[in-house]
Amino acid sequence: MKVKEIRVMDMGDLRRLCIKYDWFTGATNEEYYKFLNMTKKGLNPVNMTANRLLNMALMVQQYSAPETYEGMELEGIIYSLCEICHSCFTVEI
């Protein structure tokens, strides 16, 4: 038996997280839109892998004031992003 986990993230939840922490205030509208769209490919949600979450966390650091993520370190930003993900499981027999 195999179990597979896929993590998905809702764009609205990501937007609310950015508002909560005052993230991405240094980005243009286009850069912010690109960031929010990392949650999907076309109309379909994408698997939020550890590498995708890392890339998103690096973008948070790039486009946010340091005081908004102070004390979080990179791992803390990744954790915050991961907290808003939803896990979906499939079992193959």
Secondary structure as a PSIPRED ss2 file (coil, helix, strand):
# PSIPRED VFORMAT (PSIPRED V4.0)

   1 M C   1.000  0.000  0.000
   2 K E   0.000  0.000  1.000
   3 V E   0.000  0.000  1.000
   4 K E   0.000  0.000  1.000
   5 E E   0.000  0.000  1.000
   6 I E   0.000  0.000  1.000
   7 R E   0.000  0.000  1.000
   8 V E   0.000  0.000  1.000
   9 M E   0.000  0.000  1.000
  10 D C   1.000  0.000  0.000
  11 M H   0.000  1.000  0.000
  12 G H   0.000  1.000  0.000
  13 D H   0.000  1.000  0.000
  14 L H   0.000  1.000  0.000
  15 R H   0.000  1.000  0.000
  16 R H   0.000  1.000  0.000
  17 L H   0.000  1.000  0.000
  18 C H   0.000  1.000  0.000
  19 I H   0.000  1.000  0.000
  20 K H   0.000  1.000  0.000
  21 Y H   0.000  1.000  0.000
  22 D C   1.000  0.000  0.000
  23 W C   1.000  0.000  0.000
  24 F C   1.000  0.000  0.000
  25 T C   1.000  0.000  0.000
  26 G C   1.000  0.000  0.000
  27 A C   1.000  0.000  0.000
  28 T C   1.000  0.000  0.000
  29 N H   0.000  1.000  0.000
  30 E H   0.000  1.000  0.000
  31 E H   0.000  1.000  0.000
  32 Y H   0.000  1.000  0.000
  33 Y H   0.000  1.000  0.000
  34 K H   0.000  1.000  0.000
  35 F H   0.000  1.000  0.000
  36 L H   0.000  1.000  0.000
  37 N H   0.000  1.000  0.000
  38 M H   0.000  1.000  0.000
  39 T H   0.000  1.000  0.000
  40 K E   0.000  0.000  1.000
  41 K E   0.000  0.000  1.000
  42 G C   1.000  0.000  0.000
  43 L C   1.000  0.000  0.000
  44 N E   0.000  0.000  1.000
  45 P E   0.000  0.000  1.000
  46 V C   1.000  0.000  0.000
  47 N C   1.000  0.000  0.000
  48 M C   1.000  0.000  0.000
  49 T C   1.000  0.000  0.000
  50 A H   0.000  1.000  0.000
  51 N H   0.000  1.000  0.000
  52 R H   0.000  1.000  0.000
  53 L H   0.000  1.000  0.000
  54 L H   0.000  1.000  0.000
  55 N H   0.000  1.000  0.000
  56 M H   0.000  1.000  0.000
  57 A H   0.000  1.000  0.000
  58 L H   0.000  1.000  0.000
  59 M H   0.000  1.000  0.000
  60 V H   0.000  1.000  0.000
  61 Q H   0.000  1.000  0.000
  62 Q H   0.000  1.000  0.000
  63 Y H   0.000  1.000  0.000
  64 S C   1.000  0.000  0.000
  65 A C   1.000  0.000  0.000
  66 P H   0.000  1.000  0.000
  67 E H   0.000  1.000  0.000
  68 T H   0.000  1.000  0.000
  69 Y C   1.000  0.000  0.000
  70 E C   1.000  0.000  0.000
  71 G C   1.000  0.000  0.000
  72 M C   1.000  0.000  0.000
  73 E H   0.000  1.000  0.000
  74 L H   0.000  1.000  0.000
  75 E H   0.000  1.000  0.000
  76 G H   0.000  1.000  0.000
  77 I H   0.000  1.000  0.000
  78 I H   0.000  1.000  0.000
  79 Y H   0.000  1.000  0.000
  80 S H   0.000  1.000  0.000
  81 L H   0.000  1.000  0.000
  82 C H   0.000  1.000  0.000
  83 E H   0.000  1.000  0.000
  84 I C   1.000  0.000  0.000
  85 C E   0.000  0.000  1.000
  86 H E   0.000  0.000  1.000
  87 S E   0.000  0.000  1.000
  88 C E   0.000  0.000  1.000
  89 F E   0.000  0.000  1.000
  90 T E   0.000  0.000  1.000
  91 V E   0.000  0.000  1.000
  92 E E   0.000  0.000  1.000
  93 I C   1.000  0.000  0.000
